Amino acid sequence: MPVTRDITATYRGPGRVMNRLLSMGPREDRALAILMGGCVLVFIAQLPRLSREAHLTGQELNMLMGGALMAWIFVAPLLLYILAGLSHLVARLLGGQGDWYGARLALFWALLASSPLLLLHGVVAGFVGPGAAQQGVGLGWLIVFLWFWFACLRAAERPET
């Protein structure tokens, strides 16, 4: 199934999509591609806000974009790998029986699947600016992201039957 269909299907049932992704077998290249796709979309979502910030403060837009690029393409993937490992350890303590790959895939997929809301957040931040609308969209993204992550992690940590 194409990634766009998987993303929309995740909004209807994140556990089912996660089970299908896991049934394809552990492929670290797939997990890394999902992670990098999510990080690229988060970077793109930052561009309207950065443009607004550069215009209002007189800062150089290229410098702001360079910092965001460094953060989301080079630093964030490393931190997300660590966070996925920690989530697997916590799941193990709570009785989870999955593997490291499943925990990574759950987090990475949650980021990619929730990216449409991040893109909306970026547009709101760039065109509307700080305020209730930006906070509302940000809170909506956070709720959806956590829902996807926990549902996918639960599917990944469930014992195989």
C-alpha positions in Angstrom: 0.0 0.0 0.0 1.3 3.5 -0.8 2.6 5.6 2.2 -0.2 8.1 1.7 -2.9 5.4 2.0 -1.1 4.0 5.1 -1.1 7.5 6.6 -4.8 8.0 6.1 -5.5 4.4 7.3 -3.6 5.2 10.5 -6.2 7.8 11.4 -8.8 5.0 11.3 -6.8 2.3 13.1 -3.1 2.8 13.9 -2.8 -0.7 15.3 -3.9 -2.4 12.1 -1.4 -0.3 10.0 1.4 -1.1 12.5 0.5 -4.9 12.3 0.7 -4.7 8.5 4.1 -2.9 8.7 5.4 -5.4 11.1 4.2 -8.3 9.0 6.5 -7.2 6.2 9.4 -8.3 8.4 12.1 -6.3 10.1 13.8 -4.1 7.6 16.0 -1.4 9.1 16.1 0.4 5.8 12.3 0.8 5.8 12.4 2.1 9.4 15.1 4.6 8.5 13.3 5.8 5.4 10.1 6.3 7.5 12.1 8.3 10.1 13.9 10.4 7.5 10.6 11.1 5.7 9.1 12.2 8.9 12.0 14.4 9.8 12.1 16.0 6.3 8.3 16.8 6.6 8.9 18.3 10.1 11.7 20.5 8.6 9.4 21.6 5.7 6.7 22.4 8.3 9.1 24.8 10.0 9.7 26.9 6.9 6.7 29.2 7.1 7.4 29.9 10.7 11.0 30.6 10.0 10.2 32.9 7.2 7.8 34.9 9.4 10.4 35.0 12.1 13.1 36.2 9.7 10.8 38.9 8.3 9.7 40.2 11.7 13.1 40.2 13.5 15.4 41.0 10.6 17.3 37.7 11.0 18.9 36.0 8.0 16.4 33.3 6.8 19.2 31.1 5.5 20.8 30.9 8.9 17.4 30.0 10.5 16.8 27.3 7.8 20.3 25.9 8.3 19.8 25.5 12.0 16.4 23.8 11.5 17.9 21.6 8.8 20.8 20.5 11.1 18.4 19.9 13.9 15.7 17.8 12.0 17.9 16.0 9.6 21.0 15.2 11.6 20.2 15.5 15.4 16.5 14.5 15.7 17.0 11.1 14.1 19.6 10.2 16.7 17.4 11.4 19.5 14.4 9.6 18.1 16.4 6.3 18.0 17.3 6.8 21.7 13.7 7.6 22.6 12.5 4.5 20.7 15.0 2.4 22.7 13.8 3.9 26.0 10.2 3.3 25.1 11.0 -0.4 24.4 12.7 -0.7 27.8 9.6 0.8 29.5 7.4 -1.5 27.5 9.5 -4.4 28.6 9.1 -3.4 32.3 5.4 -3.3 31.7 5.3 -6.7 30.2 5.8 -6.0 26.5 7.2 -8.8 24.4 8.2 -7.1 21.2 11.6 -6.3 19.8 13.7 -3.2 19.4 12.7 -2.9 15.7 9.0 -2.8 16.5 9.5 0.0 19.1 11.6 2.0 16.5 9.0 1.5 13.8 6.1 2.5 16.2 7.8 5.9 17.0 9.0 6.6 13.5 5.6 5.7 12.0 3.8 7.9 14.5 5.9 10.8 13.5 5.4 10.3 9.8 1.6 9.6 10.1 1.0 12.7 12.2 3.0 14.9 9.8 0.0 16.3 8.0 -1.0 18.0 11.2 2.5 19.3 11.6 2.3 20.8 8.1 -0.9 22.5 9.1 0.8 23.7 12.3 3.6 25.2 10.2 1.1 27.0 7.9 -0.7 28.4 10.9 2.5 29.5 12.6 3.7 31.2 9.4 0.5 32.9 8.3 -1.4 33.5 11.6 1.5 33.6 14.0 1.5 32.9 17.7 -1.9 32.6 19.4 -4.8 30.3 20.1 -4.9 28.9 16.6 -1.3 27.8 16.6 -1.6 26.4 20.1 -4.8 24.5 19.2 -3.3 22.9 16.2 -0.1 22.1 18.1 -2.1 20.5 20.9 -4.1 18.5 18.3 -0.9 17.3 16.7 0.5 16.2 20.1 -2.7 14.3 21.0 -2.7 12.5 17.6 1.0 11.8 17.7 0.8 10.3 21.2 -2.3 8.3 20.2 -0.5 6.9 17.2 2.7 6.2 19.1 1.0 4.4 22.0 -1.3 2.4 19.7 1.5 1.4 17.4 3.8 0.5 20.4 1.1 -1.6 21.9 0.7 -3.5 18.6 4.5 -3.9 18.4 4.9 -5.1 22.0 2.0 -7.6 21.9 3.1 -11.2 22.0 3.1 -13.0 18.7 0.3 -15.6 18.3 
